[in-house]
Amino acid sequence: MRNQLITLAACLSVFSFTACKNTQKAATTPSATTAPSTAEELVTTMSVPEKVKVGSPIMLKFTVNNNSGKELQFCKWHTPFEKFMNSYFDIQDSKGEAVMYKGIMAKRIMPPPAEAYIKVPAKGKVSSEIDLLTGYRITAPGTYKLTYQDSGMSGLTKVNEVTFTVTE
């Protein structure tokens, strides 16, 4: 019985991940995975201050641009548009060691409800800001590299990588 429950839980997890990704794809036109200038896609840009003092907020701006001529949408789960409900960034220090996530890990119903999607107008953009310190333990001076790692949930695949330096 226990093995059956474990198998069921694993199957539901795979189904949940696939359902959100497929629902997002069905909600928008297929996006290209090559150059960011392709017309039918959402392109995401992240930016942070180049230098920040230890303990000061590290404000990340997350902007989703719609380069197409029609409205597109994406799932806001696992993005700064819903704050930290999961670990969706990979942050590494200059030694290549991962910075520890300290936030909550939300469970989701699948497929995502309509209110889980954010619409981006044709040729428009939407932005959100978030303090990285509210979700990650960035406590030591040094240079950090940040990448977005949860495109499978949101459908946002074109996201730049950023670096920043924490000083004393």
FIMARTOR-628061 format. One record per atom (N, C-alpha, C, CB): atom name; x, y, z; residue number from 1. Coordinates in nm, 2 decimals. Each point is the difference from the previous one (the first is absolute). Last residue first. Glycine has a CB too. Example, Ala and Ser with C-alpha at 12.3 -4.5 7.8 and 13.67 -1.06 7.14 Angstrom:
# FIMARTOR-628061
[N,[1.28,-0.22,0.71],2];
[CA,[0.09,0.11,0.00],2];
[C,[-0.08,0.11,0.08],2];
[CB,[0.12,-0.06,-0.22],2];
[N,[-0.09,-0.51,0.21],1];
[CA,[-0.09,0.12,0.00],1];
[C,[0.09,0.12,0.00],1];
[CB,[-0.19,-0.12,0.12],1];
//
This chain:
# FIMARTOR-628061
[N,[3.13,4.53,0.17],168];
[CA,[-0.01,0.03,0.14],168];
[C,[-0.04,0.14,0.03],168];
[CB,[0.17,-0.18,0.05],168];
[N,[-0.32,-0.09,-0.51],167];
[CA,[0.12,0.06,0.07],167];
[C,[-0.03,0.02,0.15],167];
[CB,[0.07,0.11,-0.22],167];
[N,[-0.25,-0.40,-0.25],166];
[CA,[-0.04,0.04,0.13],166];
[C,[0.13,0.05,0.07],166];
[CB,[-0.20,-0.16,0.01],166];
[N,[0.04,0.10,-0.55],165];
[CA,[0.10,-0.01,0.10],165];
[C,[-0.05,0.06,0.13],165];
[CB,[0.18,0.02,-0.17],165];
[N,[-0.39,-0.27,-0.32],164];
[CA,[0.01,0.12,0.09],164];
[C,[0.10,-0.03,0.11],164];
[CB,[-0.24,0.06,-0.04],164];
[N,[0.00,-0.25,-0.47],163];
[CA,[0.10,-0.01,0.11],163];
[C,[0.00,0.13,0.08],163];
[CB,[0.15,-0.16,-0.14],163];
[N,[-0.50,-0.15,-0.23],162];
[CA,[0.06,0.13,0.05],162];
[C,[0.10,-0.04,0.11],162];
[CB,[-0.21,0.12,-0.05],162];
[N,[-0.08,-0.33,-0.42],161];
[CA,[0.07,-0.03,0.12],161];
[C,[0.06,0.13,0.05],161];
[CB,[0.05,-0.24,-0.07],161];
[N,[-0.51,0.16,-0.26],160];
[CA,[0.15,0.03,0.01],160];
[C,[0.05,-0.04,0.14],160];
[CB,[-0.02,0.18,-0.16],160];
[N,[-0.41,-0.39,-0.12],159];
[CA,[0.03,0.09,0.11],159];
[C,[0.16,0.01,0.01],159];
[CB,[-0.22,-0.08,0.12],159];
[N,[-0.19,-0.17,-0.40],158];
[CA,[0.10,0.09,-0.05],158];
[C,[0.03,0.10,0.12],158];
[CB,[-0.07,-0.02,-0.25],158];
[N,[-0.27,-0.32,0.29],157];
[CA,[0.13,-0.07,-0.04],157];
[C,[0.11,0.10,-0.03],157];
[CB,[-0.14,-0.19,-0.08],157];
[N,[-0.37,0.13,0.33],156];
[CA,[0.09,0.11,-0.04],156];
[C,[0.14,-0.06,-0.02],156];
[CB,[-0.13,0.17,0.13],156];
[N,[-0.26,-0.41,0.04],155];
[CA,[0.01,0.01,-0.14],155];
[C,[0.09,0.10,-0.06],155];
[CB,[-0.23,-0.08,0.00],155];
[N,[0.10,-0.08,0.47],154];
[CA,[-0.05,0.12,-0.05],154];
[C,[-0.01,0.01,-0.15],154];
[CB,[0.10,0.11,0.19],154];
[N,[0.07,-0.51,0.04],153];
[CA,[-0.13,0.04,0.06],153];
[C,[-0.06,0.12,-0.07],153];
[CB,[0.08,-0.09,0.22],153];
[N,[0.35,-0.07,-0.36],152];
[CA,[-0.10,-0.10,-0.02],152];
[C,[-0.14,0.03,0.06],152];
[CB,[0.19,-0.16,0.00],152];
[N,[0.21,0.44,0.05],151];
[CA,[-0.08,0.02,-0.12],151];
[C,[-0.10,-0.11,-0.02],151];
[CB,[0.19,0.12,-0.10],151];
[N,[0.14,0.01,0.48],150];
[CA,[-0.12,-0.07,0.00],150];
[C,[-0.09,0.03,-0.12],150];
[CB,[0.01,0.01,0.24],150];
[N,[0.45,0.17,-0.09],149];
[CA,[0.00,-0.15,-0.02],149];
[C,[-0.14,-0.06,-0.01],149];
[CB,[0.22,0.00,0.11],149];
[N,[0.12,0.48,-0.15],148];
[CA,[-0.14,-0.04,0.03],148];
[C,[-0.01,-0.15,-0.04],148];
[CB,[-0.09,0.24,-0.05],148];
[N,[0.54,0.02,0.23],147];
[CA,[-0.07,-0.05,-0.12],147];
[C,[-0.14,-0.04,0.05],147];
[CB,[0.22,-0.07,-0.12],147];
[N,[0.26,0.35,0.31],146];
[CA,[-0.14,-0.03,0.02],146];
[C,[-0.06,-0.04,-0.14],146];
[CB,[-0.02,0.16,0.20],146];
[N,[0.52,-0.07,0.10],145];
[CA,[-0.06,-0.02,-0.13],145];
[C,[-0.14,-0.06,0.02],145];
[CB,[0.22,-0.04,-0.11],145];
[N,[0.17,0.34,0.42],144];
[CA,[-0.10,-0.10,-0.02],144];
[C,[-0.06,0.00,-0.14],144];
[CB,[-0.05,0.02,0.25],144];
[N,[0.50,0.16,0.09],143];
[CA,[-0.07,0.02,-0.13],143];
[C,[-0.10,-0.12,-0.01],143];
[CB,[0.19,0.13,-0.11],143];
[N,[-0.02,0.09,0.59],142];
[CA,[0.04,-0.08,-0.11],142];
[C,[-0.08,0.03,-0.12],142];
[CB,[0.08,-0.18,0.15],142];
[N,[-0.13,0.20,0.43],141];
[CA,[0.05,0.08,-0.11],141];
[C,[0.05,-0.09,-0.11],141];
[CB,[0.06,0.19,0.15],141];
[N,[-0.44,-0.38,0.18],140];
[CA,[0.14,0.03,-0.01],140];
[C,[0.04,0.09,-0.12],140];
[CB,[0.04,-0.22,0.12],140];
[N,[-0.49,0.05,-0.01],139];
[CA,[0.05,0.06,0.12],139];
[C,[0.15,0.04,0.00],139];
[CB,[-0.17,-0.12,0.12],139];
[N,[-0.30,-0.08,-0.36],138];
[CA,[0.11,0.07,-0.06],138];
[C,[0.06,0.08,0.11],138];
[CB,[-0.10,0.00,-0.24],138];
[N,[-0.30,-0.37,0.19],137];
[CA,[0.10,0.04,0.10],137];
[C,[0.13,0.05,-0.07],137];
[CB,[-0.09,-0.17,0.16],137];
[N,[-0.45,0.18,-0.34],136];
[CA,[0.13,-0.07,0.00],136];
[C,[0.09,0.06,0.10],136];
[CB,[-0.03,-0.04,-0.24],136];
[N,[-0.42,0.19,0.17],135];
[CA,[-0.01,-0.14,-0.03],135];
[C,[0.13,-0.07,0.00],135];
[CB,[-0.19,0.06,-0.14],135];
[N,[0.12,0.41,0.24],134];
[CA,[-0.12,-0.06,0.06],134];
[C,[-0.01,-0.15,-0.03],134];
[CB,[-0.11,0.23,-0.01],134];
[N,[0.45,0.06,-0.18],133];
[CA,[0.03,-0.04,0.14],133];
[C,[-0.12,-0.06,0.07],133];
[CB,[0.17,0.18,0.01],133];
[N,[-0.18,0.01,-0.46],132];
[CA,[0.05,-0.14,0.01],132];
[C,[0.03,-0.05,0.14],132];
[CB,[0.10,0.05,-0.22],132];
[N,[-0.47,0.30,0.04],131];
[CA,[0.12,0.01,0.08],131];
[C,[0.05,-0.14,0.01],131];
[CB,[-0.07,0.21,0.13],131];
[N,[-0.25,0.00,-0.54],130];
[CA,[0.01,-0.09,0.12],130];
[C,[0.13,0.02,0.07],130];
[CB,[-0.16,-0.17,-0.10],130];
[N,[-0.21,0.37,-0.32],129];
[CA,[0.13,0.01,0.07],129];
[C,[-0.01,-0.09,0.13],129];
[CB,[0.04,0.24,-0.09],129];
[N,[-0.28,-0.20,-0.44],128];
[CA,[-0.02,-0.02,0.14],128];
[C,[0.14,0.01,0.06],128];
[CB,[-0.20,-0.15,-0.03],128];
[N,[-0.09,0.25,-0.48],127];
[CA,[0.11,-0.01,0.09],127];
[C,[-0.03,-0.02,0.14],127];
[CB,[0.12,0.15,-0.15],127];
[N,[-0.29,-0.16,-0.42],126];
[CA,[-0.05,0.00,0.14],126];
[C,[0.13,-0.02,0.09],126];
[CB,[-0.24,-0.09,-0.06],126];
[N,[0.10,0.25,-0.49],125];
[CA,[0.08,-0.07,0.10],125];
[C,[-0.06,0.02,0.13],125];
[CB,[0.20,0.04,-0.13],125];
[N,[-0.31,-0.01,-0.46],124];
[CA,[0.00,0.06,0.14],124];
[C,[0.09,-0.08,0.09],124];
[CB,[-0.23,0.08,-0.03],124];
[N,[0.07,-0.16,-0.44],123];
[CA,[0.11,0.10,0.00],123];
[C,[0.01,0.06,0.14],123];
[CB,[-0.04,0.04,-0.25],123];
[N,[-0.39,-0.29,0.25],122];
[CA,[0.08,0.00,-0.12],122];
[C,[0.10,0.12,0.01],122];
[CB,[-0.19,-0.11,-0.14],122];
[N,[0.02,-0.06,0.61],121];
[CA,[-0.05,0.06,-0.12],121];
[C,[0.09,-0.01,-0.12],121];
[CB,[-0.14,0.15,0.14],121];
[N,[0.10,-0.48,0.28],120];
[CA,[0.09,0.10,-0.04],120];
[C,[-0.05,0.05,-0.13],120];
[CB,[0.20,-0.11,0.12],120];
[N,[-0.40,-0.18,0.33],119];
[CA,[-0.01,0.04,-0.14],119];
[C,[0.10,0.11,-0.03],119];
[CB,[-0.24,-0.08,-0.01],119];
[N,[0.22,-0.33,0.40],118];
[CA,[0.01,0.14,-0.02],118];
[C,[0.00,0.03,-0.15],118];
[CB,[0.13,0.03,0.22],118];
[N,[-0.32,-0.45,0.13],117];
[CA,[0.07,0.04,-0.13],117];
[C,[0.00,0.16,0.00],117];
[CB,[-0.07,-0.21,-0.12],117];
[N,[-0.15,-0.08,0.45],116];
[CA,[0.15,-0.02,0.01],116];
[C,[0.07,0.05,-0.12],116];
[CB,[-0.05,-0.20,0.14],116];
[N,[-0.43,0.20,-0.09],115];
[CA,[0.06,0.11,0.07],115];
[C,[0.15,-0.02,0.03],115];
[CB,[-0.22,0.05,0.11],115];
[N,[-0.06,-0.39,-0.32],114];
[CA,[0.02,0.12,-0.09],114];
[C,[0.07,0.11,0.07],114];
[CB,[-0.21,-0.07,-0.12],114];
[N,[0.31,-0.41,0.32],113];
[CA,[-0.12,0.07,-0.03],113];
[C,[0.03,0.12,-0.09],113];
[CB,[-0.10,-0.08,0.22],113];
[N,[0.40,-0.38,-0.23],112];
[CA,[-0.01,0.13,0.07],112];
[C,[-0.13,0.07,-0.04],112];
[CB,[0.25,0.02,0.00],112];
[N,[-0.26,-0.55,0.00],111];
[CA,[0.08,0.10,-0.06],111];
[C,[-0.02,0.13,0.06],111];
[CB,[-0.02,-0.12,-0.21],111];
[N,[0.08,-0.13,0.54],110];
[CA,[0.03,0.00,-0.14],110];
[C,[-0.13,-0.03,-0.07],110];
[CB,[0.24,-0.07,0.03],110];
[N,[-0.03,0.28,0.47],109];
[CA,[-0.10,-0.08,-0.06],109];
[C,[0.03,0.00,-0.15],109];
[CB,[-0.17,0.05,0.18],109];
[N,[0.56,0.01,0.20],108];
[CA,[-0.09,0.06,-0.09],108];
[C,[-0.11,-0.10,-0.04],108];
[CB,[0.18,0.16,-0.08],108];
[N,[0.21,-0.02,0.50],107];
[CA,[-0.05,-0.11,-0.09],107];
[C,[-0.11,0.07,-0.08],107];
[CB,[0.05,-0.19,0.17],107];
[N,[0.40,0.44,0.06],106];
[CA,[-0.15,-0.02,-0.02],106];
[C,[-0.03,-0.12,-0.08],106];
[CB,[-0.03,0.25,0.02],106];
[N,[0.44,-0.07,0.30],105];
[CA,[-0.01,-0.08,-0.12],105];
[C,[-0.15,-0.04,-0.02],105];
[CB,[0.24,-0.09,0.03],105];
[N,[0.07,0.51,0.24],104];
[CA,[-0.10,-0.11,0.00],104];
[C,[0.00,-0.07,-0.13],104];
[CB,[-0.14,0.13,0.16],104];
[N,[0.60,0.13,-0.01],103];
[CA,[-0.15,0.03,-0.01],103];
[C,[-0.08,-0.13,0.01],103];
[CB,[0.05,0.20,-0.14],103];
[N,[0.45,-0.12,0.11],102];
[CA,[-0.06,-0.01,0.14],102];
[C,[-0.15,0.03,0.00],102];
[CB,[0.22,0.08,0.08],102];
[N,[0.25,-0.25,-0.41],101];
[CA,[-0.14,0.05,0.00],101];
[C,[-0.05,-0.01,0.14],101];
[CB,[-0.04,-0.05,-0.24],101];
[N,[0.58,0.07,0.10],100];
[CA,[-0.11,-0.08,0.06],100];
[C,[-0.13,0.08,-0.01],100];
[CB,[0.15,-0.12,0.15],100];
[N,[0.29,0.13,-0.48],99];
[CA,[-0.06,0.07,0.11],99];
[C,[-0.13,-0.07,0.04],99];
[CB,[0.11,0.22,-0.08],99];
[N,[0.32,-0.46,-0.18],98];
[CA,[-0.14,0.05,-0.01],98];
[C,[-0.03,0.08,0.13],98];
[CB,[-0.06,-0.20,-0.15],98];
[N,[0.56,0.15,-0.08],97];
[CA,[-0.09,-0.06,0.10],97];
[C,[-0.14,0.06,0.00],97];
[CB,[0.20,-0.05,0.14],97];
[N,[0.22,0.18,-0.40],96];
[CA,[-0.10,-0.10,-0.06],96];
[C,[-0.09,-0.07,0.09],96];
[CB,[0.17,-0.03,-0.17],96];
[N,[0.16,0.39,0.26],95];
[CA,[0.06,-0.14,0.00],95];
[C,[-0.09,-0.10,-0.07],95];
[CB,[0.11,0.06,0.22],95];
[N,[-0.24,0.40,-0.16],94];
[CA,[0.11,0.00,-0.09],94];
[C,[0.07,-0.14,0.00],94];
[CB,[0.03,0.25,0.03],94];
[N,[-0.55,-0.26,0.09],93];
[CA,[0.11,0.09,0.04],93];
[C,[0.12,-0.02,-0.10],93];
[CB,[-0.08,0.00,0.25],93];
[N,[-0.46,-0.09,-0.36],92];
[CA,[0.13,-0.06,0.04],92];
[C,[0.10,0.11,0.03],92];
[CB,[-0.04,-0.20,-0.15],92];
[N,[-0.52,0.08,0.06],91];
[CA,[0.09,0.11,0.03],91];
[C,[0.13,-0.07,0.05],91];
[CB,[-0.18,0.17,0.06],91];
[N,[-0.31,-0.27,-0.33],90];
[CA,[0.12,-0.06,0.04],90];
[C,[0.10,0.11,0.02],90];
[CB,[-0.05,-0.22,-0.13],90];
[N,[-0.51,0.22,0.16],89];
[CA,[0.13,0.05,-0.05],89];
[C,[0.11,-0.09,0.05],89];
[CB,[-0.09,0.24,0.01],89];
[N,[-0.37,-0.31,0.11],88];
[CA,[0.00,0.00,-0.15],88];
[C,[0.13,0.07,-0.06],88];
[CB,[-0.25,0.00,0.01],88];
[N,[-0.02,-0.22,0.46],87];
[CA,[0.13,0.04,-0.05],87];
[C,[0.01,0.00,-0.15],87];
[CB,[0.10,-0.09,0.22],87];
[N,[-0.56,0.20,0.05],86];
[CA,[0.09,-0.11,-0.03],86];
[C,[0.13,0.05,-0.04],86];
[CB,[-0.19,-0.14,-0.08],86];
[N,[-0.14,0.43,0.21],85];
[CA,[-0.08,-0.11,0.04],85];
[C,[0.07,-0.13,-0.03],85];
[CB,[-0.21,0.13,-0.05],85];
[N,[0.30,0.43,0.05],84];
[CA,[0.07,-0.13,0.02],84];
[C,[-0.10,-0.10,0.06],84];
[CB,[0.22,0.12,0.03],84];
[N,[-0.40,0.27,-0.35],83];
[CA,[0.10,0.00,0.10],83];
[C,[0.06,-0.13,0.02],83];
[CB,[-0.13,0.18,0.12],83];
[N,[-0.16,-0.06,-0.48],82];
[CA,[-0.08,-0.06,0.12],82];
[C,[0.10,0.00,0.12],82];
[CB,[-0.15,-0.14,-0.15],82];
[N,[0.30,0.30,-0.26],81];
[CA,[-0.13,0.06,0.00],81];
[C,[-0.09,-0.06,0.11],81];
[CB,[0.02,0.03,-0.25],81];
[N,[0.44,-0.17,0.13],80];
[CA,[-0.01,0.11,0.10],80];
[C,[-0.14,0.06,0.00],80];
[CB,[0.24,0.05,-0.03],80];
[N,[-0.21,-0.56,-0.11],79];
[CA,[0.06,0.12,-0.05],79];
[C,[-0.01,0.11,0.11],79];
[CB,[-0.06,-0.06,-0.25],79];
[N,[-0.14,-0.39,0.25],78];
[CA,[0.14,-0.02,0.00],78];
[C,[0.07,0.12,-0.08],78];
[CB,[-0.03,-0.25,0.01],78];
[N,[-0.47,0.24,-0.11],77];
[CA,[0.06,-0.09,0.10],77];
[C,[0.15,-0.01,-0.03],77];
[CB,[-0.22,-0.13,0.03],77];
[N,[-0.09,0.36,-0.32],76];
[CA,[0.08,0.08,0.10],76];
[C,[0.06,-0.08,0.11],76];
[CB,[-0.15,0.19,-0.05],76];
[N,[0.02,-0.29,-0.49],75];
[CA,[-0.04,-0.04,0.14],75];
[C,[0.09,0.07,0.10],75];
[CB,[-0.08,-0.23,-0.08],75];
[N,[-0.05,0.44,-0.41],74];
[CA,[0.09,-0.10,0.06],74];
[C,[-0.05,-0.03,0.14],74];
[CB,[0.20,0.08,-0.14],74];
[N,[-0.36,0.16,-0.39],73];
[CA,[0.00,-0.01,0.15],73];
[C,[0.09,-0.11,0.05],73];
[CB,[-0.24,0.07,-0.01],73];
[N,[0.10,0.31,-0.44],72];
[CA,[0.05,-0.13,0.05],72];
[C,[-0.01,-0.01,0.15],72];
[CB,[0.16,-0.02,-0.20],72];
[N,[-0.35,0.35,-0.26],71];
[CA,[0.01,-0.03,0.15],71];
[C,[0.05,-0.14,0.02],71];
[CB,[-0.18,0.17,0.05],71];
[N,[0.32,0.05,-0.51],70];
[CA,[-0.13,-0.03,0.07],70];
[C,[0.03,-0.03,0.14],70];
[CB,[-0.10,-0.10,-0.21],70];
[N,[0.43,0.21,-0.13],69];
[CA,[-0.10,0.09,-0.03],69];
[C,[-0.14,-0.04,0.06],69];
[CB,[0.12,0.05,-0.21],69];
[N,[0.40,-0.16,0.41],68];
[CA,[-0.09,-0.03,-0.11],68];
[C,[-0.11,0.11,-0.02],68];
[CB,[0.04,-0.25,0.06],68];
[N,[0.32,0.21,0.28],67];
[CA,[0.05,0.05,-0.13],67];
[C,[-0.10,-0.02,-0.11],67];
[CB,[0.23,-0.04,0.08],67];
[N,[-0.22,0.09,0.48],66];
[CA,[-0.07,-0.07,-0.11],66];
[C,[0.04,0.07,-0.13],66];
[CB,[-0.20,-0.06,0.16],66];
[N,[0.44,0.02,0.36],65];
[CA,[-0.04,0.08,-0.12],65];
[C,[-0.07,-0.09,-0.10],65];
[CB,[0.20,0.15,0.04],65];
[N,[-0.07,-0.13,0.52],64];
[CA,[-0.04,-0.09,-0.11],64];
[C,[-0.05,0.09,-0.11],64];
[CB,[-0.06,-0.19,0.16],64];
[N,[0.39,0.25,0.31],63];
[CA,[-0.09,0.06,-0.10],63];
[C,[-0.02,-0.10,-0.12],63];
[CB,[0.08,0.23,0.06],63];
[N,[0.13,-0.15,0.47],62];
[CA,[-0.03,-0.11,-0.09],62];
[C,[-0.11,0.06,-0.10],62];
[CB,[0.05,-0.18,0.18],62];
[N,[0.33,0.36,0.22],61];
[CA,[-0.11,0.04,-0.09],61];
[C,[-0.01,-0.11,-0.11],61];
[CB,[0.03,0.25,0.04],61];
[N,[0.20,-0.22,0.48],60];
[CA,[0.00,-0.06,-0.13],60];
[C,[-0.12,0.05,-0.08],60];
[CB,[0.13,-0.21,0.08],60];
[N,[0.16,0.36,0.39],59];
[CA,[-0.12,0.01,-0.08],59];
[C,[0.02,-0.05,-0.14],59];
[CB,[-0.08,0.19,0.14],59];
[N,[0.29,-0.23,0.36],58];
[CA,[0.05,-0.03,-0.13],58];
[C,[-0.12,-0.01,-0.09],58];
[CB,[0.21,-0.12,0.08],58];
[N,[-0.10,0.36,0.43],57];
[CA,[-0.09,-0.07,-0.09],57];
[C,[0.07,-0.01,-0.14],57];
[CB,[-0.20,0.08,0.12],57];
[N,[0.52,-0.05,0.31],56];
[CA,[-0.10,0.09,-0.07],56];
[C,[-0.08,-0.08,-0.10],56];
[CB,[0.16,0.19,0.02],56];
[N,[0.19,-0.40,0.23],55];
[CA,[-0.12,0.03,0.09],55];
[C,[-0.10,0.09,-0.07],55];
[CB,[0.15,-0.04,0.20],55];
[N,[0.35,0.06,-0.37],54];
[CA,[-0.05,-0.11,0.07],54];
[C,[-0.12,0.04,0.09],54];
[CB,[0.23,-0.10,0.00],54];
[N,[-0.15,0.39,-0.44],53];
[CA,[0.07,-0.02,0.13],53];
[C,[-0.07,-0.12,0.07],53];
[CB,[0.06,0.24,0.02],53];
[N,[-0.02,-0.16,-0.57],52];
[CA,[-0.09,0.01,0.12],52];
[C,[0.08,-0.03,0.12],52];
[CB,[-0.20,-0.06,-0.14],52];
[N,[0.25,0.15,-0.44],51];
[CA,[0.06,-0.02,0.13],51];
[C,[-0.10,0.03,0.11],51];
[CB,[0.23,0.06,-0.10],51];
[N,[-0.38,-0.08,-0.35],50];
[CA,[0.14,-0.06,-0.02],50];
[C,[0.06,-0.03,0.13],50];
[CB,[0.02,0.12,-0.22],50];
[N,[-0.56,-0.12,0.16],49];
[CA,[0.11,0.10,0.02],49];
[C,[0.14,-0.07,-0.02],49];
[CB,[-0.15,0.15,0.15],49];
[N,[-0.24,-0.39,-0.41],48];
[CA,[0.03,0.03,0.15],48];
[C,[0.10,0.11,0.00],48];
[CB,[-0.06,-0.24,0.07],48];
[N,[-0.31,-0.03,-0.44],47];
[CA,[0.11,0.10,0.03],47];
[C,[0.01,0.01,0.15],47];
[CB,[-0.03,0.12,-0.23],47];
[N,[-0.21,-0.44,-0.22],46];
[CA,[0.02,0.02,0.15],46];
[C,[0.11,0.11,0.01],46];
[CB,[-0.07,-0.24,0.06],46];
[N,[-0.30,0.07,-0.46],45];
[CA,[0.13,0.07,0.03],45];
[C,[0.00,0.02,0.15],45];
[CB,[0.02,0.11,-0.22],45];
[N,[-0.30,-0.42,-0.19],44];
[CA,[0.01,0.05,0.13],44];
[C,[0.14,0.06,0.03],44];
[CB,[-0.17,-0.17,0.07],44];
[N,[-0.20,0.05,-0.49],43];
[CA,[0.14,0.01,0.03],43];
[C,[0.01,0.07,0.14],43];
[CB,[0.07,0.01,-0.25],43];
[N,[-0.46,-0.28,-0.09],42];
[CA,[0.03,0.08,0.12],42];
[C,[0.14,0.00,0.03],42];
[CB,[-0.23,-0.04,0.09],42];
[N,[-0.02,-0.04,-0.60],41];
[CA,[0.06,-0.05,0.13],41];
[C,[0.00,0.10,0.11],41];
[CB,[0.14,-0.15,-0.14],41];
[N,[-0.20,0.13,-0.39],40];
[CA,[-0.11,-0.06,0.08],40];
[C,[0.06,-0.05,0.13],40];
[CB,[-0.12,-0.06,-0.21],40];
[N,[0.41,0.29,-0.12],39];
[CA,[-0.12,0.08,0.02],39];
[C,[-0.10,-0.07,0.10],39];
[CB,[0.03,0.09,-0.23],39];
[N,[0.53,-0.12,0.22],38];
[CA,[-0.11,-0.06,-0.06],38];
[C,[-0.13,0.06,0.04],38];
[CB,[0.13,-0.22,-0.01],38];
[N,[0.32,0.32,0.17],37];
[CA,[-0.07,0.09,-0.08],37];
[C,[-0.12,-0.06,-0.08],37];
[CB,[0.21,0.13,-0.02],37];
[N,[0.14,-0.35,0.32],36];
[CA,[-0.11,0.07,0.07],36];
[C,[-0.08,0.10,-0.09],36];
[CB,[0.15,-0.02,0.20],36];
[N,[0.09,-0.45,-0.37],35];
[CA,[0.04,0.14,0.02],35];
[C,[-0.12,0.07,0.07],35];
[CB,[0.15,0.00,-0.20],35];
[N,[-0.23,-0.49,0.22],34];
[CA,[0.13,0.04,-0.05],34];
[C,[0.02,0.15,0.03],34];
[CB,[-0.02,-0.16,-0.19],34];
[N,[-0.37,-0.14,0.26],33];
[CA,[0.10,-0.02,0.10],33];
[C,[0.13,0.05,-0.05],33];
[CB,[-0.13,-0.19,0.10],33];
[N,[-0.43,0.30,-0.20],32];
[CA,[0.13,-0.05,-0.05],32];
[C,[0.10,-0.01,0.11],32];
[CB,[-0.05,0.10,-0.22],32];
[N,[-0.49,-0.14,0.29],31];
[CA,[0.10,0.09,-0.01],31];
[C,[0.13,-0.06,-0.05],31];
[CB,[-0.10,0.13,0.19],31];
[N,[-0.47,-0.20,-0.24],30];
[CA,[0.13,-0.06,0.03],30];
[C,[0.11,0.10,-0.01],30];
[CB,[-0.08,-0.22,-0.09],30];
[N,[-0.38,0.40,0.24],29];
[CA,[0.04,-0.06,-0.12],29];
[C,[0.14,-0.06,0.03],29];
[CB,[-0.13,0.17,-0.15],29];
[N,[-0.21,-0.15,0.55],28];
[CA,[0.07,0.09,-0.09],28];
[C,[0.04,-0.07,-0.13],28];
[CB,[0.09,0.13,0.20],28];
[N,[-0.33,-0.36,0.13],27];
[CA,[-0.06,0.13,0.03],27];
[C,[0.07,0.11,-0.09],27];
[CB,[-0.05,-0.07,0.23],27];
[N,[0.19,-0.40,-0.21],26];
[CA,[-0.13,0.01,-0.07],26];
[C,[-0.06,0.14,0.01],26];
[CB,[-0.04,-0.24,0.05],26];
[N,[0.44,0.15,0.18],25];
[CA,[0.03,-0.01,-0.15],25];
[C,[-0.14,0.02,-0.07],25];
[CB,[0.21,-0.15,0.04],25];
[N,[-0.23,0.12,0.43],24];
[CA,[0.06,0.12,-0.05],24];
[C,[0.02,0.01,-0.15],24];
[CB,[0.11,0.02,0.23],24];
[N,[-0.26,-0.42,-0.04],23];
[CA,[-0.11,0.10,0.01],23];
[C,[0.06,0.13,-0.05],23];
[CB,[-0.11,-0.12,0.19],23];
[N,[0.41,-0.24,-0.14],22];
[CA,[-0.08,-0.01,-0.12],22];
[C,[-0.11,0.10,0.00],22];
[CB,[0.05,-0.24,-0.01],22];
[N,[0.23,0.24,0.38],21];
[CA,[0.08,0.03,-0.12],21];
[C,[-0.09,-0.01,-0.12],21];
[CB,[0.21,-0.08,0.11],21];
[N,[-0.39,-0.06,0.29],20];
[CA,[0.02,0.15,0.00],20];
[C,[0.07,0.04,-0.12],20];
[CB,[0.01,0.00,0.25],20];
[N,[-0.08,-0.46,-0.19],19];
[CA,[-0.12,0.07,-0.02],19];
[C,[0.02,0.15,-0.01],19];
[CB,[-0.12,-0.19,0.12],19];
[N,[0.48,-0.10,-0.01],18];
[CA,[-0.03,-0.01,-0.14],18];
[C,[-0.13,0.08,-0.03],18];
[CB,[0.11,-0.22,-0.01],18];
[N,[0.03,0.17,0.46],17];
[CA,[0.10,0.08,-0.07],17];
[C,[-0.04,0.01,-0.15],17];
[CB,[0.18,-0.07,0.17],17];
[N,[-0.45,-0.20,0.10],16];
[CA,[-0.02,0.14,0.04],16];
[C,[0.10,0.08,-0.08],16];
[CB,[-0.07,-0.06,0.23],16];
[N,[0.10,-0.41,-0.27],15];
[CA,[-0.12,0.05,-0.07],15];
[C,[-0.01,0.15,0.03],15];
[CB,[-0.11,-0.22,0.02],15];
[N,[0.45,-0.01,0.21],14];
[CA,[0.03,0.02,-0.14],14];
[C,[-0.12,0.06,-0.08],14];
[CB,[0.16,-0.20,0.02],14];
[N,[-0.24,0.10,0.43],13];
[CA,[0.10,0.11,-0.01],13];
[C,[0.04,0.02,-0.15],13];
[CB,[0.09,-0.05,0.23],13];
[N,[-0.37,-0.31,-0.12],12];
[CA,[-0.07,0.13,0.01],12];
[C,[0.09,0.12,-0.01],12];
[CB,[-0.17,-0.11,0.14],12];
[N,[0.35,-0.33,-0.13],11];
[CA,[-0.07,0.02,-0.13],11];
[C,[-0.07,0.14,0.00],11];
[CB,[-0.03,-0.25,-0.02],11];
[N,[0.25,0.11,0.42],10];
[CA,[0.09,0.03,-0.11],10];
[C,[-0.07,0.03,-0.13],10];
[CB,[0.17,-0.15,0.12],10];
[N,[-0.43,0.00,0.24],9];
[CA,[0.05,0.14,0.03],9];
[C,[0.10,0.04,-0.11],9];
[CB,[-0.03,-0.03,0.25],9];
[N,[-0.13,-0.41,-0.26],8];
[CA,[-0.11,0.09,-0.03],8];
[C,[0.05,0.15,0.01],8];
[CB,[-0.17,-0.17,0.07],8];
[N,[0.46,-0.18,0.07],7];
[CA,[-0.01,0.00,-0.14],7];
[C,[-0.11,0.10,-0.05],7];
[CB,[0.07,-0.24,-0.01],7];
[N,[-0.03,0.17,0.47],6];
[CA,[0.12,0.07,-0.05],6];
[C,[-0.01,0.01,-0.15],6];
[CB,[0.14,-0.09,0.20],6];
[N,[-0.47,-0.16,0.00],5];
[CA,[-0.02,0.14,0.03],5];
[C,[0.12,0.08,-0.05],5];
[CB,[-0.14,-0.06,0.20],5];
[N,[0.16,-0.41,-0.23],4];
[CA,[-0.10,0.06,-0.10],4];
[C,[-0.02,0.15,0.03],4];
[CB,[-0.11,-0.23,-0.01],4];
[N,[0.39,-0.01,0.30],3];
[CA,[0.06,0.02,-0.13],3];
[C,[-0.09,0.05,-0.10],3];
[CB,[0.15,-0.19,0.05],3];
[N,[-0.33,0.08,0.37],2];
[CA,[0.09,0.12,0.01],2];
[C,[0.07,0.03,-0.13],2];
[CB,[0.03,-0.05,0.24],2];
[N,[-0.30,-0.34,-0.20],1];
[CA,[-0.08,0.12,0.00],1];
[C,[0.09,0.13,0.00],1];
[CB,[-0.18,-0.13,0.12],1];
//
